[in-house]
Amino acid sequence: MDDLEREMQSILDVARQAHDPAPDAAVRVRRALAVALAGAGASAATVPAAAAVAGGGASGAGVGGAAGFGSASSLVSTIKYGAIGLLLGTSGIGVGTAVYSSVGSAARPASVSEIATTVERTPSRESASQPPVADEFPQPVQEVVEAERQARGKVPAAADDGSPGATAELRAEAQALHLAEKYLENDPERALVQLDAMQRAHPDGVLTEEALAARVFAHCNLGQREQAFRAADRFFREFPRSVHAPRVRASCALNTGSSTRPATAPSSDGSHVSPTMDE
Amino acid sequence: MTRASRPGGAPSGVAGTPAGDTLDFEQIYRDHFAFVWRTLRRLGVRESALDDAAQEVFLVVHRRLDDFDGRVALRSWLFGVAHRTALAQRRTARKADAEPLPTELRARAGTPHDRAVASEAVEFLDAFLDTLGDQQRSVFILVELEQMSVPEIAAALGVKLNTVYSRLRLARGAFRRAVERRNRGDQVLTDATKGHEDG
């Protein structure tokens, strides 16, 4: 075997290990598949059951994003919208820009992203009455992380029903993200520490999408373009149709001419975006 | 050789169905999701379309599981489904506006500073695969990356053994030239051999 052959083999050896799906991809696709297979007339009860199968050992918040067509979705929506407002520093810009078909359409199976988006963005009536959550927790990092740990410990794996445990986890996750957002502008390194803690505490969290985007911005704010690029790569792998995608694209990660510091301090009303503003 | 047992009844919904139906499909999904995902990626499905493409593959698998008779290995059958899905997806993608991300990522990854060797190798291989025609690409992926046997691949693709060997020889030659070009500092994509197929 000559040097060139060895080099070829080396490339192939590396490539054989590459291209595997991200850890949550199987769950994400399975969730959408369950809905598609359940068909238009499926009862809502089928979907959470299937999602629970798909979720396996995933934490409650992650599964709850899909399963909570009813109760939990309102809080998820509220938190997600709050997070969107935080990240964009606006009142939900871009939330309504994508047009998604109904999950219930029998004409064709809903796509993964359609389902995820519908579930996560679909407002419910009671959403409006939910108090804003993202602005309520200006706590120190350790306190927040500890709160997350505690909340996580109390939440059963399949708690996606709006129970106090699930609610506590969602709130704790929102707290963690909010704290990271606060540090993005003036102390991005600390924001990254906070995002790491958030990821450890909520590996399948509802706000993973926002956290991954925030990570890109934090690296940009630190002038770490290579790390920002890697973070953006992961972000787009996991959330290719995210409402934050334009912002991430415009960041230093993919725009070499950009000195974007996208995640500036959230606007005062950014964390109070109404879940009904998606149209 | 992996062989899926046939479900006892007609394909049905995943949840709330008899265990026999559910288990087979669930087992296939669990065991082969990563393979399907990798295959779709290597066949050129864009990142943003992978979720939907993988879903489509397993919808077909669920629908056609009754028809799977075990004459080819399960992975070969899955590859066939993924292959058709990837081709359809790529046709659709060509019609739609080109999505800027993969190009941006590739261009960014191609910049010289601070690249990890592993990611560079993967980027290089991705770029190389894009230069291959579909037939050589499939054979190259199955032999060199998935390390399937040539008879398995012949069965999967519905072609003769010699055809697989021929495509493999051509693809390996192209790969060798691509590595040589890379070592000379050439750009693989500017010296593409795409479209050169053995039919």
Interface residues (C-beta under 8 A of the other chain):
Chain A: L4 E7 M8 S10 I11 L12 V14 A15 R16 A18 H19 D20 P21 A25 A26 R28 V29 R30 A32 L33 A34 A36 L37 A38 G39 A42 T46 V47 A49 A50 V53 P109 S111 V112 S113 E226 F229 D233 F236 R237 P240 R241 R249 A253 L254 T256
Chain B: G13 V14 A15 G16 E26 Y29 R30 F33 A34 W37 R38 R41 R42 E47 S48 A49 L50 D51 D52 A54 Q55 E56 F58 L59 H62 P100 L101 E104 L105 R108 A109 H113 D114 V117 A118 A121 V122 F124 L125 E144 L145 Q147 F175 R176 V179 E180 N183
